Amino acid sequence: MADHDRDVLVPRFRFKPTLDGELVVLRPITVDDVSALLPMFRDAEVARLTGSHGEGEPDEAQLRAWYGTRADQDDRLDFAVVERATGDVVGEAVLNAWDAGNESCSFRISFVPGAHGRGLGTEATRLTVGYGFEKLGLHRISLEVYAFNPRARRVYEKVGFVLEGVLRDALLWEGERADAAVMSILAPEWWEHCGRPES
């Protein structure tokens, strides 16, 4: 990465904002959020939907060490998703895998069990992606979603992500192989519909 590329975007990534929505607040994730997120890491269905292979229970000390360093990262943003109505941390939303030369990032989002079906994921996705384009100056944000997760794919489509292709047999899960859809949204598309392509 050229020094100029780092000079352009790193200060923007170093700043960890709080984003306010109607249903959720996204704020910088901290080590204190680990206890609220533990059910997400311990849930078998969440592990399957995210393709997270692991051995047994997650190590809380390792999770605390990881989340304790998120504020120091200058090439990614890790948000805690806080449900406005309850004040509970219900998940995380992340811009990572920053490619400065191509002005692109990856996006991922995950929720604790029971937090689905209330529009929280759609709003958290829209807030994160909007920040990526409007404040970080990104051109492309991409993600992968497994074929057995149509609920997540629908959320991404509602925000404006477009199918680019399929990674065939990308995941081996308990003896079964599954495809992963590659999706992205580009800055010109965002500026056209601001994350609401269907309205």
BELVENPE-V986048 format. One record per residue. N is the residue number from 0. RES is the residue in three letters. PHI is phi in whole degrees, -180 to 180 (* if undefined). Layout:
N;RES;PHI
N;RES;PHI
//
This chain:
0;MET;*
1;ALA;-70
2;ASP;-59
3;HIS;-61
4;ASP;-60
5;ARG;-65
6;ASP;-64
7;VAL;-73
8;LEU;-109
9;VAL;-56
10;PRO;-58
11;ARG;-70
12;PHE;-73
13;ARG;-65
14;PHE;-73
15;LYS;-109
16;PRO;-82
17;THR;-114
18;LEU;-115
19;ASP;-103
20;GLY;-120
21;GLU;-76
22;LEU;-104
23;VAL;-134
24;VAL;-119
25;LEU;-103
26;ARG;-134
27;PRO;-56
28;ILE;-75
29;THR;-134
30;VAL;-62
31;ASP;-69
32;ASP;-84
33;VAL;-59
34;SER;-62
35;ALA;-71
36;LEU;-87
37;LEU;-53
38;PRO;-58
39;MET;-65
40;PHE;-77
41;ARG;-99
42;ASP;-90
43;ALA;-64
44;GLU;-71
45;VAL;-62
46;ALA;-60
47;ARG;-67
48;LEU;-65
49;THR;-97
50;GLY;65
51;SER;-91
52;HIS;-73
53;GLY;-154
54;GLU;-109
55;GLY;71
56;GLU;-66
57;PRO;-66
58;ASP;-83
59;GLU;-62
60;ALA;-64
61;GLN;-66
62;LEU;-62
63;ARG;-64
64;ALA;-64
65;TRP;-64
66;TYR;-68
67;GLY;-68
68;THR;-106
69;ARG;-65
70;ALA;-69
71;ASP;-90
72;GLN;-81
73;ASP;-107
74;ASP;-131
75;ARG;-162
76;LEU;-128
77;ASP;-119
78;PHE;-104
79;ALA;-85
80;VAL;-94
81;VAL;-109
82;GLU;-72
83;ARG;-62
84;ALA;-65
85;THR;-113
86;GLY;79
87;ASP;-84
88;VAL;-77
89;VAL;-116
90;GLY;174
91;GLU;-139
92;ALA;-133
93;VAL;-137
94;LEU;-105
95;ASN;-144
96;ALA;52
97;TRP;-64
98;ASP;-115
99;ALA;-62
100;GLY;-62
101;ASN;-107
102;GLU;52
103;SER;-136
104;CYS;-145
105;SER;-101
106;PHE;-127
107;ARG;-146
108;ILE;-148
109;SER;-151
110;PHE;-128
111;VAL;-71
112;PRO;-57
113;GLY;90
114;ALA;-96
115;HIS;-89
116;GLY;85
117;ARG;-120
118;GLY;84
119;LEU;-66
120;GLY;-66
121;THR;-63
122;GLU;-68
123;ALA;-64
124;THR;-64
125;ARG;-61
126;LEU;-65
127;THR;-67
128;VAL;-64
129;GLY;-59
130;TYR;-64
131;GLY;-59
132;PHE;-82
133;GLU;-80
134;LYS;-112
135;LEU;-93
136;GLY;70
137;LEU;-70
138;HIS;-105
139;ARG;-142
140;ILE;-127
141;SER;-128
142;LEU;-158
143;GLU;-126
144;VAL;-138
145;TYR;-75
146;ALA;-61
147;PHE;-87
148;ASN;-123
149;PRO;-65
150;ARG;-60
151;ALA;-65
152;ARG;-60
153;ARG;-65
154;VAL;-59
155;TYR;-64
156;GLU;-64
157;LYS;-63
158;VAL;-89
159;GLY;116
160;PHE;-67
161;VAL;-119
162;LEU;-66
163;GLU;-104
164;GLY;174
165;VAL;-129
166;LEU;-93
167;ARG;-72
168;ASP;50
169;ALA;-72
170;LEU;-126
171;LEU;-110
172;TRP;-130
173;GLU;50
174;GLY;85
175;GLU;-112
176;ARG;-101
177;ALA;-135
178;ASP;-78
179;ALA;-122
180;ALA;-83
181;VAL;-97
182;MET;-129
183;SER;-150
184;ILE;-134
185;LEU;-109
186;ALA;-54
187;PRO;-60
188;GLU;-69
189;TRP;-59
190;TRP;-66
191;GLU;-75
192;HIS;-127
193;CYS;51
194;GLY;81
195;ARG;-134
196;PRO;-68
197;GLU;-94
198;SER;-95
//
